[in-house]
Amino acid sequence: MANSNQPVVIRITDRTSRVAICKECPRLMRLAGMLCAECKCFVLAKASFEAADCPLNKWSYTQQ
């Protein structure tokens, strides 16, 4: 049984879709990796977690 306190990692195809959206965003900073200027997160890491969402509402968590 999974621990409900553990973050859930999404499928690689979903992560790829999220990252593609971020790559088109003018708020993406490409200094030392891909950093979101809105939430200051590392995009590749944040896009991997199911419950994460974009602060600009470009992608979000959708419960299945």
C-alpha positions in Angstrom: 0.0 0.0 0.0 1.3 3.4 -1.0 1.9 6.0 1.7 -0.5 8.9 1.1 2.2 11.4 2.2 4.4 10.4 -0.7 4.3 12.4 -4.0 3.1 10.5 -7.0 5.2 10.6 -10.1 3.4 10.8 -13.5 4.0 8.9 -16.7 6.9 10.1 -18.8 4.5 11.0 -21.7 2.5 13.3 -19.4 5.7 14.9 -18.1 6.9 15.4 -21.6 3.7 17.2 -22.5 4.0 19.5 -19.5 7.6 20.3 -20.3 6.8 21.1 -23.9 4.2 23.7 -22.7 6.8 25.2 -20.4 9.4 25.4 -23.2 7.0 27.7 -25.1 6.3 30.0 -22.1 8.0 33.4 -22.0 8.4 33.1 -18.2 10.8 30.1 -18.6 14.4 31.0 -17.6 17.0 28.8 -19.2 19.8 29.6 -16.8 21.3 26.6 -15.1 18.5 24.4 -16.3 14.9 25.2 -16.9 13.6 27.5 -14.1 10.1 28.9 -13.9 10.2 32.7 -13.2 6.7 32.6 -11.7 7.1 29.9 -9.0 10.9 29.6 -9.0 10.7 25.8 -9.5 12.9 23.6 -11.6 10.5 22.7 -14.4 11.8 19.2 -15.1 11.3 18.2 -11.4 7.9 19.9 -10.9 6.4 18.6 -14.1 7.1 15.0 -12.8 4.6 15.2 -9.9 1.0 14.4 -10.4 -0.4 17.0 -8.0 1.8 19.8 -9.4 0.3 22.6 -11.5 1.5 25.6 -13.5 1.1 29.0 -11.6 -0.1 30.5 -15.0 -2.7 27.7 -15.4 -1.0 26.4 -18.6 -1.2 22.8 -17.2 -2.6 21.3 -14.1 -3.3 18.3 -12.0 -6.4 16.5 -13.2 -7.6 13.7 -11.0 -8.3 10.5 -12.9 
